[in-house]
Amino acid sequence: MDPIDRFVADAVLGIDTLWGGDVMCPSGTGRFIADSWFSDEPLPPAYKAPAAARVRETGGVSGKNVDRQAVEEYLRQVDLPQAIAGIRDEARKIDARKIDGMRSQYLEGLSLCLETMWDLAMEVLRKGKPVPYARCVESSTGRPPEASRPEAKRERVAELLGRAGYSTSSSAGLLGAVDAWRRDRVVPMASVRALGAAVIAHFDRLSAANLLPYLPKDLLSVPRANIEFLPIKDAWFSGSMNYIGRARKADGSPHYEATYEINASLQISVPEFEQLVSHEVVPGHVTTFAYLQDLYVRGKASFEATVLTMNTRAATLFEGIANNAILIAHGVTEIEQLPDEDLQIGVLLALLQDDGKNQSSYLTWGEECSARKWRPIFAGISLSRKSARTSFLAPGVNIRYWAECICRLIGQERSESHNCGASTRRIAFYRQSTAALG
């Protein structure tokens, strides 16, 4: 490792450890910001420090009962501010030499995000000032927080549902129509592995036809969807994609493997499941990360590409790619160009859930609305009964369903920030959000 690599390794895995994350945990339940480690490099001192295991075991600064002694001991052993500052300084050196502008921007954005999470940790430990909500959002997305604007999507869903025979004029309204539509198309969770394999194969074929012609030839042989679906019971999240990438073939080349943990209690329609697979697997996250791993193996990408991060500006980009993945697979640029109106409904419902997640964050921390005020607002945005039922609950309850700190790029004209928490009472929100990011 060169100095930049060491700074990245210690800073990312150090912040991850400080917040109770474990990059080597195969499950999304154990992740915080560090989402992968597939470089074959030895784990850095920030991960292996004597106090690190205890900090991870007790949940770090996001644990219910922070083990201050373990945290303080860990911070004496690992100089995280120095590592974060090292990333920033190296980014500026690269920029000054004008040798790799994209890499310098990546590293600069990474340092901003890590500095924010360091300051949030200091706030939890009562060693620092409260971190403004807007700073959290801008660190992760590069844009200030903004309210959701779901009206056009809701109107389009109502129109499509009506054409499919699900009236929105009854007393149950749009939410009732969506429930009825979903019940008639529900995915049987007992068969999710078989269905997942079939849908993955379908989108892999679509990607081969509509994406591969635009890619360099060196990427054509990289597996785009080496993933296993794992239904899990009683999960606090709907699903979690975990890119592993550590398995090797006899010749030392990667297997490009990943898993997707899906909540066995999740009620999801087949069209929504298709959107999920395109987003999480092919040509979305798994494909993106496999290509990054291949680029690293061939010396075309730097070390930081192997320590993928959540809640950062890179994650914002990855989520934008994944949200448009279904359009990419079908070779279209607009939702209304998708070949099936049921599929259009599924995509719009996923985007409306993103609107609800964003609005949950924005109203909680941006405008600090009371729970009573939230109720009608969320009823008007979300089209999931679980979402509508839980979204107006007090912080610490609704976070289990809403806390995905992401920025989804909707269409090609603008992005919608899916925002992070900031004050002391927002810390659980912040940690849950990163673990839920899939």
FIPA-610406 format. One record per residue (C-alpha): residue number from 1; residue in three letters; x, y, z. Coordinates in pm, 1 decimal. Each point is the difference from the previous one (the first is absolute). Layout:
N
   k   r     east    north       up
 NUM ALA        X        Y        Z
...
// end
This chain:
438
   k   r     east    north       up
   1 MET      0.0      0.0      0.0
   2 ASP    113.5    352.9    -70.4
   3 PRO    -78.8    288.4    240.9
   4 ILE   -336.5     79.7   -161.3
   5 ASP   -107.8   -362.9     26.2
   6 ARG     97.6    -17.1    366.2
   7 PHE   -190.4    319.7     78.7
   8 VAL   -310.1   -132.1   -176.6
   9 ALA     19.2   -339.1    169.8
  10 ASP     45.5    142.9    349.4
  11 ALA   -251.2    282.7    -38.6
  12 VAL   -283.9   -202.3   -153.3
  13 LEU     40.7   -308.7    216.6
  14 GLY     74.6    218.3    302.4
  15 ILE   -322.4    198.5    -31.9
  16 ASP   -179.2   -325.2    -75.9
  17 THR    134.9   -156.0    320.7
  18 LEU    -70.0    311.2    206.9
  19 TRP   -367.3    -28.3    -95.4
  20 GLY    -10.4   -374.5     64.8
  21 GLY     34.1   -125.6   -356.0
  22 ASP    192.5   -303.5   -119.0
  23 VAL     98.8     -8.7   -366.3
  24 MET     78.9   -372.3     29.3
  25 CYS   -352.0    -85.8    115.1
  26 PRO   -173.0   -183.0   -288.4
  27 SER   -339.0    142.2     99.3
  28 GLY   -137.3    350.1    -46.8
  29 THR    -93.7     -6.0    367.9
  30 GLY    366.7     51.0     84.8
  31 ARG     84.0    281.1   -244.0
  32 PHE     28.8    372.9     57.5
  33 ILE    187.6    200.0   -264.7
  34 ALA    259.8   -250.5   -123.8
  35 ASP   -183.9   -221.9   -247.7
  36 SER    281.2   -217.4   -137.3
  37 TRP    361.3   -108.9     36.8
  38 PHE    111.6   -204.0   -299.8
  39 SER    350.8    127.3    -79.6
  40 ASP    178.2   -297.6    167.0
  41 GLU    199.3    258.1    196.9
  42 PRO     43.4    -67.4    374.3
  43 LEU   -256.2    172.4    218.3
  44 PRO    138.6    330.9    132.6
  45 PRO     86.2     95.4    359.6
  46 ALA   -334.6    179.9     31.1
  47 TYR   -173.1   -338.4    -32.0
  48 LYS    250.7   -211.4    195.4
  49 ALA     76.6    236.0    291.1
  50 PRO    -29.8   -175.4    338.5
  51 ALA   -313.3    193.1     97.5
  52 ALA   -170.3    -27.4   -340.4
  53 ALA   -174.2   -332.6     57.1
  54 ARG   -153.5    122.9    325.8
  55 VAL   -125.4    317.4   -165.4
  56 ARG   -164.6   -198.8   -280.1
  57 GLU   -145.8   -249.5    245.6
  58 THR   -170.9    273.8    203.1
  59 GLY   -129.3    196.1   -299.7
  60 GLY    248.7    287.3     22.5
  61 VAL   -145.0    347.0     53.5
  62 SER   -335.9   -114.4   -139.3
  63 GLY    -44.0   -275.3    258.5
  64 LYS   -288.0     16.9    246.1
  65 ASN    250.0     32.6    281.1
  66 VAL    321.9    145.9   -133.1
  67 ASP    306.9   -170.2    147.0
  68 ARG    188.8    324.0     50.0
  69 GLN    304.9   -172.2    138.9
  70 ALA     36.2   -217.1   -311.0
  71 VAL    -63.6    296.0   -231.5
  72 GLU    251.1    222.7    178.9
  73 GLU    258.9   -276.1     -5.4
  74 TYR    -59.4    -53.8   -370.6
  75 LEU     40.1    371.3    -75.9
  76 ARG    331.4      1.7    184.9
  77 GLN    119.2   -287.7   -216.3
  78 VAL   -119.8    132.9   -337.4
  79 ASP     39.3    361.7   -114.5
  80 LEU   -310.1     38.2   -214.3
  81 PRO     21.1    379.4    -47.9
  82 GLN    350.3    -44.0   -140.0
  83 ALA   -115.3   -270.0   -242.7
  84 ILE   -295.8    211.0   -117.9
  85 ALA    220.5    306.7    -39.7
  86 GLY    245.1   -217.5   -192.5
  87 ILE   -266.9    -87.3   -256.9
  88 ARG    -89.7    367.0    -43.1
  89 ASP    362.3    109.8    -32.1
  90 GLU     83.8   -270.7   -252.3
  91 ALA   -310.1     90.2   -202.3
  92 ARG    118.0    360.6    -19.3
  93 LYS    348.1   -107.8   -106.4
  94 ILE   -148.6   -208.1   -281.3
  95 ASP   -217.9    291.9   -103.5
  96 ALA    294.7    243.0      3.6
  97 ARG    199.0   -232.5   -226.4
  98 LYS   -300.0    -28.5   -233.5
  99 ILE     66.8   -368.0    -52.2
 100 ASP   -338.1   -151.7     89.5
 101 GLY   -278.0    246.7     62.6
 102 MET   -267.3   -263.7     54.0
 103 ARG    205.4   -178.7    263.9
 104 SER     71.7    322.1    187.8
 105 GLN   -372.8     82.6      3.5
 106 TYR    -83.2   -348.8    124.9
 107 LEU    252.6     21.9    282.0
 108 GLU   -100.7    355.4     92.5
 109 GLY   -365.6   -106.1     23.9
 110 LEU     94.0   -303.3    205.6
 111 SER    192.0    213.5    248.4
 112 LEU   -296.7    237.1     38.1
 113 CYS   -232.2   -287.2     82.2
 114 LEU    243.2   -159.0    245.1
 115 GLU     58.7    334.2    174.2
 116 THR   -375.4     36.0     45.2
 117 MET    -29.7   -346.2    150.5
 118 TRP    294.0     70.5    227.7
 119 ASP   -168.6    318.0    124.0
 120 LEU   -326.9   -188.5     50.0
 121 ALA    187.2   -254.5    211.7
 122 MET    153.9    277.5    206.1
 123 GLU   -349.0    143.7     47.6
 124 VAL   -122.6   -333.4    134.9
 125 LEU    294.5    -10.6    239.5
 126 ARG    -81.4    360.1    102.5
 127 LYS    336.8    116.1   -122.1
 128 GLY   -123.6    212.5   -288.0
 129 LYS   -272.5    236.5   -112.6
 130 PRO   -322.5   -120.6   -164.6
 131 VAL     49.1    -72.1   -368.4
 132 PRO   -247.5    185.6   -224.3
 133 TYR   -239.3   -216.1   -197.8
 134 ALA     81.9    180.2   -325.1
 135 ARG    368.0    -80.7     40.7
 136 CYS    -79.8   -373.0     22.9
 137 VAL   -206.8     11.5   -317.0
 138 GLU    251.0    206.1   -197.5
 139 SER    290.4   -220.5    110.9
 140 SER   -171.7   -304.1   -143.8
 141 THR   -172.4    145.7   -304.8
 142 GLY    169.8    329.3    -86.4
 143 ARG   -337.3    175.0     20.3
 144 PRO   -202.6    164.4    276.6
 145 PRO   -305.3   -183.1    137.9
 146 GLU   -327.7     44.1   -182.8
 147 ALA   -357.3   -118.1     39.0
 148 SER   -138.2   -278.0   -215.8
 149 ARG   -221.4     85.0   -295.6
 150 PRO   -205.1   -315.2    -63.0
 151 GLU   -308.4    147.0   -164.6
 152 ALA     75.1    -89.6   -361.8
 153 LYS     97.0   -356.0     88.5
 154 ARG   -315.1    -47.7    210.2
 155 GLU   -219.1    125.7   -283.3
 156 ARG    167.3   -233.1   -246.3
 157 VAL    -40.9   -299.8    234.2
 158 ALA   -370.7     80.5     41.9
 159 GLU    -40.9     19.9   -377.3
 160 LEU    174.7   -333.3    -59.3
 161 LEU   -189.4   -173.3    279.6
 162 GLY   -328.0    119.3   -145.6
 163 ARG     91.0   -144.7   -339.4
 164 ALA     84.7   -330.8    170.6
 165 GLY   -343.0    -12.1    167.1
 166 TYR     88.1    130.2    346.5
 167 SER   -211.1    305.5     74.8
 168 THR    138.3    271.2    226.0
 169 SER   -342.4    160.6     52.5
 170 SER   -113.8   -233.2    280.1
 171 SER     25.3     84.4    369.7
 172 ALA    335.7   -181.0     12.4
 173 GLY    134.2    241.0   -262.0
 174 LEU    332.9    -36.4   -169.9
 175 LEU    154.2   -197.2    285.7
 176 GLY   -279.0   -257.7    -16.5
 177 ALA     36.9    -32.7   -375.8
 178 VAL    373.8    -61.2     36.3
 179 ASP    -63.7   -262.2    269.8
 180 ALA   -244.6   -184.2   -224.4
 181 TRP    235.6     19.1   -297.9
 182 ARG    287.3   -132.2    211.7
 183 ARG   -203.4   -287.1    148.9
 184 ASP    -83.6   -125.0   -347.9
 185 ARG    368.9     -5.7    -95.7
 186 VAL    171.8    -86.3    329.2
 187 VAL    335.3   -182.8      1.8
 188 PRO    -14.8   -331.2    190.8
 189 MET    294.2     33.0    238.8
 190 ALA     32.7   -376.6     25.9
 191 SER    102.8      2.7   -366.8
 192 VAL    207.0    317.9      4.0
 193 ARG    325.6   -178.0    -87.0
 194 ALA   -147.8   -160.7   -311.1
 195 LEU   -179.9    317.4   -100.9
 196 GLY    313.3    202.9     66.3
 197 ALA    206.9   -226.5   -224.9
 198 ALA   -253.7     32.3   -281.1
 199 VAL    -28.4    378.8     25.3
 200 ILE    378.4     40.1     24.6
 201 ALA     44.5   -209.6   -313.9
 202 HIS   -261.4    213.9   -176.6
 203 PHE    173.8    326.4     87.6
 204 ASP    341.3   -142.4    -78.2
 205 ARG   -122.2    -79.4   -352.4
 206 LEU   -148.8    348.2    -33.9
 207 SER    328.4    153.6    119.3
 208 ALA    196.8   -205.9   -250.2
 209 ALA   -217.2    139.2   -277.5
 210 ASN    -37.4    361.6    109.1
 211 LEU    301.5     81.8    221.4
 212 LEU    297.1   -206.5   -112.4
 213 PRO     25.5    157.4   -348.6
 214 TYR     95.2    326.7    173.4
 215 LEU    266.6   -147.4    230.2
 216 PRO    371.6    -65.1    -55.7
 217 LYS     71.6   -351.5   -123.0
 218 ASP    206.0    -77.0    311.0
 219 LEU   -316.9     12.6    213.5
 220 LEU   -206.7   -236.3   -212.8
 221 SER    122.0   -318.2    171.4
 222 VAL    -54.0    128.5    357.4
 223 PRO   -289.1   -178.8    177.9
 224 ARG   -275.1    257.8     44.5
 225 ALA   -225.3   -181.9    243.6
 226 ASN    181.9   -255.5    215.1
 227 ILE   -239.5     33.4    292.5
 228 GLU   -198.1   -220.1    237.9
 229 PHE   -335.4    103.4    148.2
 230 LEU    -23.9    -70.2    374.1
 231 PRO   -345.3     38.6    159.8
 232 ILE     38.8     97.9    367.0
 233 LYS   -266.1     19.9    269.2
 234 ASP    -75.5    295.8    226.1
 235 ALA    242.7    236.4   -172.9
 236 TRP    -34.3    369.8     82.9
 237 PHE     73.5     83.9   -363.9
 238 SER   -178.2   -102.8   -319.2
 239 GLY    319.5   -120.5   -165.3
 240 SER    377.4     35.8    -12.4
 241 MET    237.7    -63.4   -288.9
 242 ASN    341.1   -111.0    123.7
 243 TYR    278.8      1.4   -257.6
 244 ILE    267.6   -236.4    132.0
 245 GLY    251.7    -44.2   -282.7
 246 ARG    251.1   -196.9    207.7
 247 ALA    -37.0   -346.1   -158.1
 248 ARG    270.1    -97.6   -249.4
 249 LYS     25.1   -256.1   -279.5
 250 ALA    295.5   -236.0    -36.9
 251 ASP    180.2    256.2   -216.8
 252 GLY    -49.9    271.1    262.5
 253 SER   -266.7    192.4   -191.1
 254 PRO   -313.1    115.6    185.8
 255 HIS   -336.9   -172.2      8.7
 256 TYR   -169.6    343.6     34.5
 257 GLU   -244.9   -144.3    251.5
 258 ALA   -274.6    175.5    197.1
 259 THR   -305.8    -81.3    208.8
 260 TYR   -337.3    165.0     36.4
 261 GLU   -177.6    -35.3    333.2
 262 ILE   -373.8     50.0    -44.7
 263 ASN   -248.4     32.4    284.5
 264 ALA   -212.4   -315.6     -4.1
 265 SER   -297.0    202.6    124.8
 266 LEU     20.1    248.6   -285.2
 267 GLN   -310.1     37.0   -215.9
 268 ILE    111.7     88.1   -349.2
 269 SER   -155.7    -44.1   -342.2
 270 VAL    173.4   -166.8   -292.5
 271 PRO     41.2    334.3   -187.4
 272 GLU    149.0    158.6    313.4
 273 PHE    228.3   -303.1     34.8
 274 GLU    117.5     51.2   -357.4
 275 GLN     88.2    359.4     85.7
 276 LEU    179.0   -123.0    312.8
 277 VAL    209.6   -250.8   -195.8
 278 SER     96.7    255.4   -263.1
 279 HIS     97.5    244.8    274.3
 280 GLU    187.1   -234.4    232.0
 281 VAL    143.4   -251.8   -245.9
 282 VAL     16.8     46.2   -376.0
 283 PRO     71.6    248.7   -146.4
 284 GLY     -5.5    180.2    338.2
 285 HIS    216.9    -38.2    308.8
 286 VAL    150.0   -346.7    -46.4
 287 THR     90.6     75.7   -360.3
 288 THR    149.2    337.4     94.4
 289 PHE    210.3   -144.4    281.1
 290 ALA    114.8   -298.3   -205.4
 291 TYR    122.4    237.8   -269.1
 292 LEU    182.4    204.6    264.5
 293 GLN    166.5   -313.2    133.1
 294 ASP    105.3   -101.6   -350.0
 295 LEU    141.2    346.6    -66.6
 296 TYR    202.2    -24.3    321.4
 297 VAL    133.1   -346.8    -88.8
 298 ARG    113.2    132.7   -338.6
 299 GLY    164.8    305.7    155.9
 300 LYS   -254.4    242.7   -144.2
 301 ALA   -148.5    107.4    336.3
 302 SER    169.9    101.1    323.5
 303 PHE    -20.7   -165.4    340.2
 304 GLU   -293.4    210.2    120.9
 305 ALA   -218.6   -175.0   -259.2
 306 THR     30.9   -317.2    210.3
 307 VAL   -125.9    161.4    321.5
 308 LEU   -344.7     99.3   -120.1
 309 THR   -183.0    234.7    230.8
 310 MET   -356.0     87.6     95.4
 311 ASN   -126.3    349.3     86.2
 312 THR    257.8    161.2   -224.2
 313 ARG    -10.1    182.7   -330.9
 314 ALA    116.0   -318.7   -168.7
 315 ALA   -306.5   -172.3    146.4
 316 THR   -213.5    279.2   -143.1
 317 LEU    136.0    -81.1   -345.1
 318 PHE    -46.4   -374.9     48.6
 319 GLU   -360.1     50.7    108.6
 320 GLY    -63.1    218.1   -302.1
 321 ILE    132.2   -271.4   -230.3
 322 ALA   -206.6   -264.9    178.1
 323 ASN   -320.8    201.4     -9.2
 324 ASN     37.9     37.8   -373.7
 325 ALA    113.6   -360.7    -46.9
 326 ILE   -339.7   -124.4   -111.8
 327 LEU     -4.9    263.6   -273.4
 328 ILE    354.4    -91.8   -102.0
 329 ALA    -91.4   -369.0    -19.1
 330 HIS   -295.5     69.7   -228.6
 331 GLY    192.0    249.8   -211.2
 332 VAL   -236.2    291.4     74.6
 333 THR     31.5    338.3    170.5
 334 GLU   -345.9     55.0    153.2
 335 ILE   -223.6   -209.5    223.6
 336 GLU   -294.5     30.1   -240.4
 337 GLN    215.8   -167.6   -266.4
 338 LEU     21.8   -324.1    200.4
 339 PRO   -180.4   -276.7   -191.2
 340 ASP   -254.7    -94.0    267.1
 341 GLU   -226.7    233.2    199.9
 342 ASP     13.9   -229.4    303.6
 343 LEU    377.1     43.0     -5.4
 344 GLN    -45.8    377.6    -22.4
 345 ILE   -216.3    -13.6    312.9
 346 GLY    264.8   -204.1    181.8
 347 VAL    272.1    251.2    -84.8
 348 LEU   -214.5    298.3    101.2
 349 LEU    -88.8   -163.4    332.6
 350 ALA    369.3    -49.9     75.0
 351 LEU     67.5    366.5    -74.8
 352 LEU   -295.1    106.6    214.8
 353 GLN    141.9   -200.2    289.0
 354 ASP    322.0    193.8    -51.3
 355 ASP   -203.3    320.6     19.8
 356 GLY   -144.5   -117.4    329.5
 357 LYS    341.3    -87.4    139.7
 358 ASN    134.5    338.1    -98.0
 359 GLN   -299.8    181.2    143.5
 360 SER     27.4   -195.8    323.7
 361 SER    351.8    130.9     39.2
 362 TYR    -71.9    349.6   -126.3
 363 LEU   -297.2     60.4    228.4
 364 THR    159.1   -165.1    302.4
 365 TRP    329.4    183.1    -10.8
 366 GLY    -36.8    276.5   -253.6
 367 GLU   -328.0    147.9    123.2
 368 GLU    -31.1   -197.3    326.3
 369 CYS   -369.8    -68.4    -51.9
 370 SER   -198.4   -156.0    280.3
 371 ALA   -132.1   -355.7    -39.8
 372 ARG   -354.3    137.4    -30.0
 373 LYS    101.0    218.4   -292.1
 374 TRP    173.3   -285.9   -178.6
 375 ARG   -308.4   -223.0    -24.0
 376 PRO   -189.4    170.9   -284.7
 377 ILE    319.8     85.0   -185.5
 378 PHE    119.6   -359.4    -13.2
 379 ALA   -346.1   -131.8    -75.2
 380 GLY     15.8    220.7   -308.5
 381 ILE    341.7   -121.4   -114.4
 382 SER     48.4   -363.0     79.1
 383 LEU   -183.3   -281.0   -175.2
 384 SER    101.8   -275.2    240.0
 385 ARG   -220.7    -74.2    300.8
 386 LYS    298.5    -88.5    213.6
 387 SER    165.2    325.2   -102.6
 388 ALA   -314.0    205.3     66.8
 389 ARG    -51.1   -169.5    332.6
 390 THR    350.1     45.7    131.4
 391 SER    127.7    314.5   -161.2
 392 PHE   -157.2    242.5    247.4
 393 LEU    123.3   -181.8    308.5
 394 ALA    258.4    145.4    231.5
 395 PRO    369.7    -15.1    -95.9
 396 GLY    138.5   -335.9    105.1
 397 VAL   -312.3   -177.9   -123.1
 398 ASN    -47.0    120.9   -355.6
 399 ILE    370.5    -23.4    -74.8
 400 ARG    -26.8   -375.9    -37.5
 401 TYR   -202.5     52.4   -313.0
 402 TRP    111.9    335.1   -128.7
 403 ALA    365.6     45.0     73.0
 404 GLU    172.0    -50.4   -332.8
 405 CYS    243.1    287.7    -31.5
 406 ILE     27.5     17.1   -375.0
 407 CYS    -38.3    224.1   -296.2
 408 ARG   -208.0   -155.2   -277.2
 409 LEU     38.7    159.9   -339.8
 410 ILE   -349.0     10.0   -144.0
 411 GLY      5.1     46.1   -374.8
 412 GLN    282.6    202.4   -150.7
 413 GLU    -88.3    355.3     94.6
 414 ARG     30.4     16.0    378.0
 415 SER     84.2   -199.3    310.2
 416 GLU   -193.1    -41.4    320.6
 417 SER    200.3    -19.1    318.5
 418 HIS    -79.7   -280.1    241.4
 419 ASN    131.7    165.9    304.6
 420 CYS    200.6    -82.6    308.8
 421 GLY    -67.1     80.5    364.9
 422 ALA    216.1    243.2    193.9
 423 SER    -64.4     81.9    368.8
 424 THR     59.9   -237.7    290.4
 425 ARG   -347.8   -146.8    -33.6
 426 ARG     67.8    -53.3   -372.1
 427 ILE    295.4   -232.2     50.1
 428 ALA   -200.9   -324.1     -1.3
 429 PHE   -167.7    122.2   -318.0
 430 TYR    339.6     59.1   -157.5
 431 ARG    135.4   -344.5     82.0
 432 GLN   -312.3   -187.7   -104.3
 433 SER      0.8    194.9   -325.4
 434 THR    343.8   -113.8   -102.5
 435 ALA    -65.6   -362.8     83.7
 436 ALA   -324.2      8.0   -197.7
 437 LEU    160.4    148.0   -305.5
 438 GLY     -1.4   -267.4   -256.1
// end
